[in-house]
Amino acid sequence: MTAIAEPRAASLYYRNGSSDKEYHVRLEARDVGFVVNYAYGRRGSALSTGTKTNTPVDYAAASRIFDKLVNDKQAKGYTAGLDGTPYQHTNAAGQVSGLLPQLLNVADEADVARLVNDPAWCMQQKFDGRRLMLRKFGDSVEAINKLGLVVGAAEPIVAAAHSLPGDFILDSEVIGDRLFVFDLLGRDGDDLRDMAYRERYAGLVDLLAGSGPHITFVDSWAGAADKARRLAALKAGGAEGVVFKLWDAPFTPGRPNRGGPQLKFKFVATLSALVTTINTQRSVGLSLLGENGWQPVGNVTIPANHDVPSIGAVVEVRYLYAAPALVQPVYLGERSDVEPPECVTAQLKFKTA
């Protein structure tokens, strides 16, 4: 009997202790054949997306790929469930978008004290998500990651974007099915990147005023008293950190060599590192790029609910401080949106006297 060529989809979940992960896979028609796309990651975070079929294949081959993915995940303890966030897959996934984000350098304690009291700088909460730009043009909505590549997006975010008037380009952080927007780069065909940030932010508030929960603008605080009060409240509330932005600065893609008109200050120490060795007992060696090349910064244990990353993978690690190796490192997972050259020693926070 010939198989009926119908789309297939599966959503699988893994919960064990503090681990809560999800995995979505879809088999769908594309051009003259079929493709198998997937999305995965920690629940409540931005999911990484990809495809197992760079070009369409016949239905039988796609079904074999689909079944193998599902079986492999179930063998690792994933189970089917009805909850979770459906993701939109796009034919343009992995394509270069032509957009790149403005990246931030790190502020230290002295910078924070100065910027809190400087009215030329505003302050915003830094959310513990992943960078995502959203571009709407007519009936098309594209999500763009930190590398400037088109990726899948949560369907509630895509639906919310369709409900907003006109065309636009948003810069934001995504957590699950919520987009926390902090910049407006374009609107109705106008490129706003050369405008001062205060003007772009005013346009953003106007665009998103009254929008639903899936796309919201990030609050900004300008006065010294407000910034000091909010800074203390965010620290006490367990937030990841804050971002300071120069009100009069235009948008400039990329990262400055030092300083810049936007600076981030994290309350907890995290960094992206390159896996350079695979050790015994589920441990990997990490390195960061410094003036003299790649420098080892210690090892991190991979929890049983994570796959051991391969050499050359970029991973996210939380740690207490560096001395110079990482002290009490905790593995958070792989980063598909960070390139190895970004794994620099400038991320390190050392213990203060």
Salt bridges, closest charged atoms under 4 A:
ASP20 OD2 - ARG15 NH2 3.29
ASP20 OD1 - ARG43 NE 3.36
GLU22 OE1 - HIS24 NE2 2.55
GLU28 OE1 - ARG26 NE 3.41
ASP67 OD1 - ARG8 NH2 2.75
ASP72 OD2 - LYS68 NZ 2.85
ASP83 OD2 - ARG43 NH1 2.91
ASP111 OD1 - ARG114 NH2 3.46
GLU142 OE1 - ARG135 NH2 2.83
ASP171 OD2 - ARG131 NH2 2.81
GLU173 OE2 - LYS126 NZ 3.79
ASP177 OD2 - HIS214 ND1 3.85
ASP183 OD1 - ARG200 NE 2.84
ASP191 OD2 - ARG193 NH2 2.83
ASP206 OD2 - ARG187 NH1 3.20
ASP226 OD1 - ARG229 NH2 2.21
GLU240 OE1 - LYS126 NZ 2.98
GLU240 OE2 - LYS266 NZ 3.94
ASP248 OD1 - ARG198 NE 3.22
ASP307 OD1 - LYS76 NZ 3.43
GLU316 OE1 - ARG335 NH1 3.25
ASP337 OD1 - ARG335 NE 2.82
GLU342 OE1 - LYS146 NZ 3.14
GLU342 OE1 - ARG255 NH2 3.65
